[in-house]
């Protein structure tokens, strides 16, 4: 009988770690719960956005998670991490600011919209892809409707979910262009505003404007977080060794 030793799954947490960000404080507890309750053991490394500017910053990881806490110290670093995960098939999750920067990276590097900007970084830019929301979502909870057959629907196990937010910025212009170039918007609020994006054909690429880190009391991982962990463990498995072997 052959015994396989499971390779630890390494996850890069991209963000500027702060004790003042609730999502950051909850992450260690969520990782512990994934290991204890789901046997999904992740070896997590915090990488600041300035460090993420380095070309190989996230190469070799089994997952990349761009966490909340914008404005990031380095917009370029956040975008570089997203691009590497997108192009190299590394399981990816972007939440809140991570979601916003997914759209920015895709618009610039896939759609050729090189002049689009994020109002939080460049409020006077002529072409704002990410702009102030008409109503701030800081501390807000709201329903999200998920597209049938989407990764998001599969992960959440339902076509509707109530989620928590902590942001004041969201997507505005050029969404049709992003769609035409392959990005799929698979979650919307009750007013039809985009809240979830994913990339078909990628092993796991999901971005949410809501914060799954704020789910419940922080003791149980949100289904989105659990799905990323599973994707990371699959990515870490040696070729030919099924998960759980």
Steps between C-alpha positions, in 0.01 A plus 500: 500500500640836395463787744494853361610797706281796422687809385411806710293753307665841505277807479613859444290759684549823307428812700643749745441323830338713767342429840242765413352292216243250627556266207872480578439421866265216408729326251712299750186363665350408163818317397498309829135402443574377148772274638304373800155458349565438130854358506600768252841605625634820348848637558425873484746777418417868523645699211466877516394670179838670466672159521250365247650726234789251469456285185513166684312609814215248468654239272522161669191557713195277481256788545496878504250700705491878458337603825309813605671808637531743209627750411798271467847643545581378150229475239763360263584219742138393541452502123820302442389224739159480331655484155739220594219292653278562200760420235664205676187318618561548872176474703394854583259689723458877515274651765380860531808698386620178337181489290547863394859438397407186304283715276774761471765242408274333244398828341858616459677178404232304313264764363765760417330770709834628625365832620236373743548583866376437852352809664645405836851532352441761230178692567565756225559245223301553181389137469396338828427128482462481879312797642328606822177313557181705507436347842792384712497131588703543817331279759229405249342158452312412184372226274706380204338308215731251327500395135385144428787264426763740628795418723352734759168315503680166525716620789213653696258219421215741432387762251466768767701594807507780756850641538686765697696794360742765617578719201419829332618428145375279219503446123336748269611534138626253238329190641376399155858516371621277783220254421587501130857405589401200710448617858168376633291694751307240694360681802291814531321687776128574505557803275693299243839639603795264444627332817674180379738426211668182380715378213375193310771254400722584797547230769349734760468875457235681704459857622232644730429858602352360820733378774469128578743567786211669685278192485341412835715547808822408322518147638385322181637560149261638241437255211706724270800474734458125531483467121826692459664274758386189311632642175835573666527145636418358156767724345757372752432132433777319309403395150305176502421509872130570562398730785454295815736223393 
